[in-house]
Amino acid sequence: MKKWLLMACLFGTFTIYGNEKPVKKVHLTFATQEVGTGAYQYASAISNVFLKGLPAGSNIDLTTESPGGVGAPVVLENEQCDIIMSNAGPAKWSEESGILGREATKSNTAIAGGLGNDFVNILFTKEFVDKTGITSMEELIEKKYPVKIAIKKVGTLGNLAGVKLFEAYGLTFDDIKNWGGSVNLLGGDAIKIYLQDGKADMTIDHVAAGQANTTELCMTKEMFFPQLSDEALKKLADNGFDYVEIPANTWSGQKELIKSVGSQQVILVHKNMDNDTAYRLTKALCEGKEELASQLASLSHFNPEKAGTPSQTGVKLHPGAEKYYKENGYLN
C-alpha cells in the first residue's frame, strides 16, 4: 500500500475507488512543429491558456516532434506525447482506415476542434481559362482536359485536399495523367513559380487567408477562382471537411464570395489521459477564448459551442472533455 501511495505522489495522481483525480501538479508534453512555425505559435498560445486550468506547479513542455496535421494522429497513437494538434479530416481518416500507409489509429480522442479558419483553395490561371473556356472542376472533368496541376507533396494536407477533391468526383491523380495531364508535387514556393511561369494551369491547397505564397501569387499573376458545385461540397463535407466561406477580396482579384470546405485544427489527447485533466484542459481552453484571440488573430474563430461537435473534432471526444461540453449545454 505504501509503495502504491509513493508512486501516486510521484506521478501527481491519486486514485480512489478507480476514479482518477489529479490532486497535485501534472506534467504534460505538447508535440508541435519547429520554433517559428505557425503550429508552434498555436501550441505556445494554447499551452499558456491550458496551464491556467491545471493544478499549481503543473507544466507543459513543447516538443518539436510533430510532423504536422496529417501525421499527428500516429505520433499520439504511439504515446510520444500527451497533447498534439491535427486537423479534423486527417484525424477522422486516420481512425477510419489509417493514413500515410499506417494502420488505423485507435487511441486518439479530442479536447476541442475548430481552431482556425482554413479552407480548400482552388486556383486556375486566367491564361488557362482564356485558352480552354474551362471555368469549373465539372467542365475540366467532363472534357478530360490534360491539365497541368502543381500541388504540395505527399504528407501535407494540401496534397490530401487535392486527393479528396478528386475522390469526390470518382477520380484520382492517375486519371489526370491518363488524360495527358501532369501532377507536379512541389513545395509552396515552387508551386507559386510554376503558376507564374505558365508551367502549371491550376493548384489545390488547404490554407488560411493571408497565406504568403498564395497572396503573392494573386498579386503577381492574374488568377481565376472556380466555385465548386453544391454536390461536390456536400461530398467533401460528408468525408471529414466542414463548410467554410472564403469572403470576397480574400485574394487579389477575387471579387465574389466562394463557398468551400475546410478541415480545422483539433487538439488531440490520448484516450488514457485521466478524465479530470482532460476536463480541466477543455474548461481552460473554452473559457480562455478571448485570451487565445488576443495572442493569435486566427484563433478568434474558435467557438466553444461548436468545438466538441463531430465536424470539428473528426474523432470522438475524450470523456473529460465531453463532460465539460454537456455541463455547458453545448452537447446533448
GIPEJO-V41744 format. One record per residue. RES is the residue in one small letter. PHI is phi in whole degrees, -180 to 180 (none if undefined). Layout:
BEGIN
res=RES phi=PHI
res=RES phi=PHI
END
This chain:
BEGIN
res=m phi=none
res=k phi=-64
res=k phi=-62
res=w phi=-62
res=l phi=-65
res=l phi=-61
res=m phi=-62
res=a phi=-62
res=c phi=-68
res=l phi=-61
res=f phi=-95
res=g phi=74
res=t phi=-130
res=f phi=-122
res=t phi=-106
res=i phi=-124
res=y phi=52
res=g phi=82
res=n phi=-104
res=e phi=-78
res=k phi=-139
res=p phi=-67
res=v phi=-107
res=k phi=-130
res=k phi=-57
res=v phi=-120
res=h phi=-119
res=l phi=-126
res=t phi=-114
res=f phi=-117
res=a phi=-82
res=t phi=-143
res=q phi=-93
res=e phi=-63
res=v phi=-57
res=g phi=102
res=t phi=-82
res=g phi=-62
res=a phi=-62
res=y phi=-66
res=q phi=-63
res=y phi=-59
res=a phi=-62
res=s phi=-65
res=a phi=-64
res=i phi=-68
res=s phi=-61
res=n phi=-60
res=v phi=-74
res=f phi=-55
res=l phi=-59
res=k phi=-70
res=g phi=-101
res=l phi=-95
res=p phi=-57
res=a phi=-55
res=g phi=89
res=s phi=-71
res=n phi=-146
res=i phi=-127
res=d phi=-93
res=l phi=-88
res=t phi=-115
res=t phi=-97
res=e phi=-108
res=s phi=-83
res=p phi=-83
res=g phi=107
res=g phi=-55
res=v phi=-70
res=g phi=-92
res=a phi=-58
res=p phi=-58
res=v phi=-69
res=v phi=-61
res=l phi=-68
res=e phi=-56
res=n phi=-84
res=e phi=57
res=q phi=-85
res=c phi=-163
res=d phi=-99
res=i phi=-136
res=i phi=-154
res=m phi=-107
res=s phi=-133
res=n phi=-125
res=a phi=-57
res=g phi=-62
res=p phi=-57
res=a phi=-62
res=k phi=-66
res=w phi=-67
res=s phi=-64
res=e phi=-75
res=e phi=-75
res=s phi=-143
res=g phi=88
res=i phi=-146
res=l phi=55
res=g phi=78
res=r phi=-95
res=e phi=-67
res=a phi=-60
res=t phi=-82
res=k phi=-130
res=s phi=-117
res=n phi=-82
res=t phi=-131
res=a phi=-108
res=i phi=-95
res=a phi=-167
res=g phi=-125
res=g phi=79
res=l phi=-92
res=g phi=123
res=n phi=-148
res=d phi=-80
res=f phi=-153
res=v phi=-73
res=n phi=-117
res=i phi=-114
res=l phi=-129
res=f phi=-106
res=t phi=-76
res=k phi=-64
res=e phi=-59
res=f phi=-64
res=v phi=-64
res=d phi=-64
res=k phi=-75
res=t phi=-108
res=g phi=77
res=i phi=-83
res=t phi=-125
res=s phi=-150
res=m phi=-63
res=e phi=-63
res=e phi=-67
res=l phi=-58
res=i phi=-74
res=e phi=-60
res=k phi=-85
res=k phi=49
res=y phi=-73
res=p phi=-75
res=v phi=-75
res=k phi=-102
res=i phi=-106
res=a phi=-114
res=i phi=-145
res=k phi=-68
res=k phi=-72
res=v phi=-57
res=g phi=105
res=t phi=-103
res=l phi=-71
res=g phi=-61
res=n phi=-65
res=l phi=-65
res=a phi=-62
res=g phi=-65
res=v phi=-59
res=k phi=-68
res=l phi=-63
res=f phi=-68
res=e phi=-62
res=a phi=-62
res=y phi=-102
res=g phi=73
res=l phi=-127
res=t phi=-131
res=f phi=-62
res=d phi=-63
res=d phi=-64
res=i phi=-60
res=k phi=-65
res=n phi=-67
res=w phi=-79
res=g phi=99
res=g phi=-86
res=s phi=-144
res=v phi=-128
res=n phi=-98
res=l phi=-93
res=l phi=-140
res=g phi=-78
res=g phi=-59
res=d phi=-68
res=a phi=-66
res=i phi=-60
res=k phi=-58
res=i phi=-67
res=y phi=-58
res=l phi=-71
res=q phi=-62
res=d phi=-91
res=g phi=78
res=k phi=-83
res=a phi=-138
res=d phi=-98
res=m phi=-156
res=t phi=-145
res=i phi=-133
res=d phi=-148
res=h phi=-126
res=v phi=-139
res=a phi=-113
res=a phi=-56
res=g phi=91
res=q phi=-54
res=a phi=-60
res=n phi=-65
res=t phi=-68
res=t phi=-59
res=e phi=-65
res=l phi=-57
res=c phi=-70
res=m phi=-85
res=t phi=-114
res=k phi=-142
res=e phi=-75
res=m phi=-115
res=f phi=-120
res=f phi=-117
res=p phi=-71
res=q phi=-102
res=l phi=-69
res=s phi=-70
res=d phi=-61
res=e phi=-64
res=a phi=-65
res=l phi=-62
res=k phi=-65
res=k phi=-62
res=l phi=-68
res=a phi=-66
res=d phi=-77
res=n phi=-117
res=g phi=108
res=f phi=-100
res=d phi=-133
res=y phi=-67
res=v phi=-141
res=e phi=-108
res=i phi=-100
res=p phi=-60
res=a phi=-55
res=n phi=70
res=t phi=-61
res=w phi=-118
res=s phi=-59
res=g phi=92
res=q phi=-91
res=k phi=-92
res=e phi=-118
res=l phi=-64
res=i phi=-119
res=k phi=-84
res=s phi=-142
res=v phi=-137
res=g phi=-152
res=s phi=-123
res=q phi=-81
res=q phi=-71
res=v phi=-132
res=i phi=-95
res=l phi=-108
res=v phi=-134
res=h phi=-68
res=k phi=-61
res=n phi=-82
res=m phi=-60
res=d phi=-66
res=n phi=-61
res=d phi=-68
res=t phi=-64
res=a phi=-62
res=y phi=-63
res=r phi=-62
res=l phi=-63
res=t phi=-64
res=k phi=-61
res=a phi=-62
res=l phi=-65
res=c phi=-66
res=e phi=-85
res=g phi=-105
res=k phi=-53
res=e phi=-67
res=e phi=-66
res=l phi=-58
res=a phi=-63
res=s phi=-71
res=q phi=-84
res=l phi=-141
res=a phi=-60
res=s phi=-65
res=l phi=-84
res=s phi=-68
res=h phi=-79
res=f phi=-63
res=n phi=-126
res=p phi=-55
res=e phi=-69
res=k phi=-112
res=a phi=-63
res=g phi=-102
res=t phi=-83
res=p phi=-56
res=s phi=-66
res=q phi=-96
res=t phi=-102
res=g phi=80
res=v phi=-128
res=k phi=-68
res=l phi=-74
res=h phi=-65
res=p phi=-54
res=g phi=-66
res=a phi=-69
res=e phi=-59
res=k phi=-59
res=y phi=-63
res=y phi=-63
res=k phi=-70
res=e phi=-59
res=n phi=-97
res=g phi=77
res=y phi=-85
res=l phi=-132
res=n phi=-76
END
